[in-house]
């Protein structure tokens, strides 16, 4: 998958979980922990699965 698309998805996931932590009332700590894990995994996918834009000389 194209790296730019993966970056866009990771940014969207980060924003959604950031908003969820801000909007959720009650048990914010659980939402923050789960969101942190999901966001970290999203950025790991960008780093590991994204196609590199390297030209072969």
LOKOL-493974 format. One record per residue (C-alpha): residue number from 1; x, y, z; residue in three letters. Coordinates in steps of 0.05 Angstrom, whole numbers, plus 5000, padded with zeros to 4 digits. Layout:
+-----+------+------+------+--------+
: num :   c1 :   c2 :   c3 : residu :
+-----+------+------+------+--------+
: NUM :    X :    Y :    Z :    ALA :
...
+-----+------+------+------+--------+
This chain:
+-----+------+------+------+--------+
: num :   c1 :   c2 :   c3 : residu :
+-----+------+------+------+--------+
:   1 : 5000 : 5000 : 5000 :    UNK :
:   2 : 5023 : 5070 : 4986 :    UNK :
:   3 : 5058 : 5103 : 5044 :    UNK :
:   4 : 5019 : 5168 : 5037 :    UNK :
:   5 : 4953 : 5130 : 5045 :    UNK :
:   6 : 4979 : 5095 : 5107 :    UNK :
:   7 : 5002 : 5161 : 5137 :    UNK :
:   8 : 4933 : 5191 : 5123 :    UNK :
:   9 : 4899 : 5132 : 5158 :    UNK :
:  10 : 4946 : 5136 : 5217 :    UNK :
:  11 : 4933 : 5211 : 5225 :    UNK :
:  12 : 4858 : 5199 : 5221 :    UNK :
:  13 : 4862 : 5144 : 5274 :    UNK :
:  14 : 4904 : 5189 : 5318 :    UNK :
:  15 : 4853 : 5245 : 5312 :    UNK :
:  16 : 4794 : 5200 : 5326 :    UNK :
:  17 : 4824 : 5171 : 5389 :    UNK :
:  18 : 4847 : 5240 : 5412 :    UNK :
:  19 : 4776 : 5265 : 5404 :    UNK :
:  20 : 4749 : 5203 : 5439 :    UNK :
:  21 : 4792 : 5215 : 5500 :    UNK :
:  22 : 4769 : 5288 : 5502 :    UNK :
:  23 : 4695 : 5271 : 5494 :    UNK :
:  24 : 4687 : 5207 : 5535 :    UNK :
:  25 : 4664 : 5218 : 5605 :    UNK :
:  26 : 4676 : 5168 : 5660 :    UNK :
:  27 : 4733 : 5120 : 5648 :    UNK :
:  28 : 4781 : 5162 : 5606 :    UNK :
:  29 : 4842 : 5124 : 5629 :    UNK :
:  30 : 4818 : 5060 : 5595 :    UNK :
:  31 : 4802 : 5097 : 5530 :    UNK :
:  32 : 4869 : 5132 : 5532 :    UNK :
:  33 : 4907 : 5067 : 5541 :    UNK :
:  34 : 4869 : 5031 : 5486 :    UNK :
:  35 : 4875 : 5091 : 5440 :    UNK :
:  36 : 4949 : 5096 : 5453 :    UNK :
:  37 : 4959 : 5023 : 5434 :    UNK :
:  38 : 4918 : 5030 : 5371 :    UNK :
:  39 : 4953 : 5094 : 5350 :    UNK :
:  40 : 5022 : 5063 : 5362 :    UNK :
:  41 : 5003 : 5002 : 5320 :    UNK :
:  42 : 4978 : 5048 : 5264 :    UNK :
:  43 : 5045 : 5084 : 5261 :    UNK :
:  44 : 5082 : 5018 : 5265 :    UNK :
:  45 : 5044 : 4995 : 5203 :    UNK :
:  46 : 5065 : 5059 : 5168 :    UNK :
:  47 : 5138 : 5046 : 5185 :    UNK :
:  48 : 5139 : 4972 : 5168 :    UNK :
:  49 : 5088 : 4962 : 5112 :    UNK :
:  50 : 5093 : 5027 : 5073 :    UNK :
:  51 : 5127 : 5024 : 5006 :    UNK :
:  52 : 5190 : 5065 : 5005 :    UNK :
:  53 : 5201 : 5119 : 4953 :    UNK :
:  54 : 5272 : 5099 : 4937 :    UNK :
:  55 : 5297 : 5100 : 4866 :    UNK :
:  56 : 5345 : 5047 : 4844 :    UNK :
:  57 : 5406 : 5078 : 4810 :    UNK :
+-----+------+------+------+--------+
